[in-house]
Structure formats: structure tokens, C-alpha cells
Amino acid sequence: MKILVLGIGQSLRGDDAAGLEAVRLWREKFPETAGGVQVELSELPGLALLDLLERMDAAILVDAVQSSASAGTVICLSPDELASFTPEAGSAHGWGVAETLQLGRSMYPSLAKCRVTLIGIVGKDFRLGAGLSPEVREALAGAVERIEKEVQNLL
């Protein structure tokens, strides 16, 4: 099974770097698992996300999200739940993962075979030049464990 673990975020925008940092930490903590899957980090994947997913059986996307939930909350959305992921609780990048996936599946039916799960870390501060907020930094350990659990479930 071809599995992608993708950390998404902007490293210079505070909590938006949460997805990047969580995947880096997961790769360090679980090198054996990470060695058996494709691991990528992307500052702004946009439509390039579709190219990354094209030949995959499954993908775990890790990204900062905006939500009414408390900062640092780790959420996991299944493929079905991603379809209902609204802009009010969406990616910190504006045009987000859910919208890109919907567009991609309508344009490329072959993408329907890729099972996509989103692990979102609710952010607090997305200002340019800010570092990770204490709430998000504290949540990274839980996000790392969730990534490992999702990968192991797929393997």
C-alpha cells in the first residue's frame, strides 16, 4: 500500500507551521514507520496536492486549522468528514485542503481511490513572524501519536 504523510503549513506564520512541525517530530520519533511511507513537507501545496495524491492508496495530511475549538485541539477528519469541513473551520490558508480535494475528485476521478485523512491542529496565532503558540506547541506530542496511529491502522 502506498501511503503519503504530508505536513502542510507556512513556517513563518506562527501556528500555521503546526502541520510541518508535527510531521518532522513524527519522522524523528518513529523513523522505522516513516521509512515505510512517503513523507513530504509543503509550505503551500495548492493544486500540487493533487499530484502528490495521484498514485497513493492513502494519505494523512497534517495541517493547522481554524476552528471554534480551543487552540491546540487535535482533530482527525475521515474522508467523509472532510466533505463537510467548512471555511469557518477550515485550513488557515484560505483555499484549503478540503476544497482542493473536492475540486480534484471532480476533475480526476482516479483520486477517489486515495483514502485521505486530515489531522488538524487548531491554531491561535497566524501572524507573520510569530512562533508557535504555547497551546499548539503542547499539542504537538498528541498530534505525533495520532499520526503514528493512523499510519499503523493503514499498514
Number of C-alpha atoms within 10 A of each C-alpha: 10 15 23 24 25 26 25 28 27 21 20 16 18 22 34 33 25 33 30 23 24 29 27 17 17 21 19 12 14 14 11 10 14 19 10 14 16 14 17 15 18 16 16 13 18 15 15 11 18 18 12 15 24 16 15 18 17 20 24 23 24 29 32 31 31 24 20 9 14 14 20 25 19 20 15 19 17 13 15 11 12 19 13 12 16 13 16 12 14 23 26 23 19 11 12 20 25 21 19 16 23 15 13 20 15 11 10 13 9 13 21 16 14 19 17 25 21 22 25 24 33 29 29 21 17 21 12 13 10 15 19 22 18 12 17 27 16 13 19 22 14 15 28 23 16 18 25 19 12 16 20 10 8 15 12
